[in-house]
Amino acid sequence: MPYGLNVSPVNGHYVSVEAIDGAIDQVSLEDETPDGGYPPRGRPLSAGRPVRTEHLPTRMRWLGREGHAIPDFDNGLVLNVSAKAKALIEELEPGIHQFVEVSYENASGQHLERRYFLFVGNRLDSMHPDNPTMALNRGMYWVPLQDLIRRGQPIPADKSPEMAPKIVLSADQIGHAHLWVDSRSAGGATFVSDRFVDAVRDRGLTGLKPSAIETW
């Protein structure tokens, strides 16, 4: 069973972070070629493709309370992971994902940790086409049927608008992937395999709060 990759605070609250250098709003993809899914251009941090690194920060300021370590998985401004989390991902899927080293400092400028921005390298069309609660908008990305109703658009005959919307993934389309972005998700939804979640739990890695996703 796959899971949604959700990052949650470890100490009961989200910690503010600041980029000391770089220009995150100017980061772009190495390849913006359309692939039939939600257009990758315009959301480089969650498109499931490598990014150009020249505008990425090299230093980040972590404004957490003293003594509170940065979790292994964090999503402050950019999805980032610890060296331990990077090692796990590389074991499961070597050479697929992009890691960019970055230095984290506290509010006083003291070095805390060398971490890695993570840009997922698997971009899969993993949503199940027979999901009765969602439909493809403009043939590119999945939306709840209620979205179509609000826009006055027709509902496909094989769909059920009376059912609550839910995400359903396709085991066949996922294949053996362990970490991926769905190409037909407007929000750049990121998922992980059950093996990924088991490994995170076995190694005691922090910051990941997986949510189980139905699979057909």
N, C-alpha and C positions, 0 to 999 in steps of 0.2 A: 504493500500500500504506500503510495507517495504522500508527501506532506508539503504544505505550504511553508516556505522559509520565512518565518516571522521572528523578528528580533525584539526582545523585551528587556526592560531594565532589570538588573540583578539586585540593586539595593533599594528597590521600591519607587524609583523615580527616574525619569529620563534626564541625562546629563547634557548640558549645552556644550557645544564645541564650536571653535572658530578656526577658519583657515588663516594662517599667519602669512602665507604667500600664495602665489598662484592665482588663477581666475577660473573657478569651477564653472561659471556660466559660459565660458568660452571653450570648454572641452567639447570635442567632436569625435565622431566615429572614424575609424580607419576606412570603413566601407559602408556607405549609406545606400547601397543598391537595394531597391524594393524586392521583396520575395513573395508577395501575395498576402502577407499578414499585415498587422498594423505597421505603418511606415516607421522604420527605425530612426530616420532622421528626426532630430529635435528632442530625443530622450536618450542621449548617449550613455547615461549612467545605468540604465536598466534595459538596454536593447538586446542583450545576449550576444554582443559582438565586441571585439577589442576597440580600445579608444586610443587616440593620439595623446601622448603624455606631456607635451610641452606646456600646457596650461594647468596641469594638476598641481595641487599644493605639495610641497616637500616637507612642510612643517604644519602641524595642527596643534591647537591649544585645547586641552581637555579641562573643563571647568567643574569636575566632580569634587566631592569632599575629600579631604586628605585621608588617606588610608583605604579609600575605595578603589580597587583595581579596575582597569578597563576590562570589560568582559571579552571573551574570545571572539564573539560575534557582536558587532556594533554597526549601527547604520546612521550615525551622526554625519549629516551632509553627504557622505559617500559610504557605501557598504564597505566595511573594513574588518579585518580579522587579525588575530594574533599569529605568531610564528607556529604555535601548536595547531591552530586551525588550518593554516596554510599547509602544513605538513600532511594533515589528514586528507585534505582535498586533493593534494598531489598524489597521494597513495592511491586514492580511488580512481582518479581520472588524470593521470600524468600528462602534462603538456597541453591541456585543453583550455584552461582558464588563465586569465591575465592577472598577475599580481604586480602591483607597483609599490615599492618600499616608501614609507613615509615615517617621519619622526613625530612622536607625540610628546608634548610638554605640558606642565601644569601652569596655573595662572601666574606663577612666579618665574616662569621660563626655565624651570628645571626639567631635564630630560626624564621622561617616564618609561618610554618603550618604543622600540622599532616595530611598526606594524605594516600591514599591507592593504592597500585598496584592492578590492576584489571586483573584477569585471567578468561575469559569467560568460563562458565561451560556447556553451550549447544553446542554440536557438531552435526550439522544436515546436512544431504544430501538434501539441499534445492534448488538446481538448477533444472530447469524444463527440463526433458529429451527430449522434443519435440522442443527445441530451434533450429531453422534451421541454426543458424550462428556459433554454437560451437559444438565440438565433444569431446568425452572422449578419452584422450590419455592413451594408455595402460590399458584402462578400469578403470582408477583410478581418473583422474582429467580433468576438462574441459579446453580446449584451443580453441582459434580462429581457424577457418578453414585454415587461411593463414599460421599458424604454421605448419600444416600438409603438406601443399603444399610446403613450404620451405624445409621440410625434405624429400620430395619425397614420402610421405605416401598417401595411397588412401583416397578419400573423401567418406564418407557414402552416399548412393544413395538418402537418404531423406534430405540431407543438401544442402544449397545454398551458394556456395563460393562467388558469386557476391554480396551478402549482407554484409553490414558492421557488424562486430561482436558486440553483445550486451549481457549483462547479463539478463537472465529471470529467475525468481524464481517461485517455485510451492507453491501456497497457501495451498494445501493439505499437502505437506511435511513440511511446516513451522508450521502448526497447531496453537497453542496458544502461541508460544514462543515470547518473547519480545527482547531478546538479544542473538545472536548466531554466531558461526563461521561455515562457510560452510566446510564440510569435504572433498569436492571434488574441493576445490580451492587451487591451488599450492601456492598462496600467503597468505593463511590464511584470506581470506576476511571475514569481520565482518559486521553483519547487525543488524538493530533494527526495531521494529514495529512502525506503525503510532501512536499507543498509547504512546509508549516510547517518540517519538519526540514531541507529543503534551504536554506531562508532562514536558519535558525539557523546552519547550517554556513557558508554563504556570508559571513555577517556576523561570524563568529568569536565568537558568543555562547557563554558558558560555563555549566556546571552541568547541562546537559540530556544524559541518556544514553538515547536512544530505543531501544525494543525492538520489532522488526518483529512485526506481528500478521497472521495469515492472514485473507484476505478472500475471500468468495464472492459 
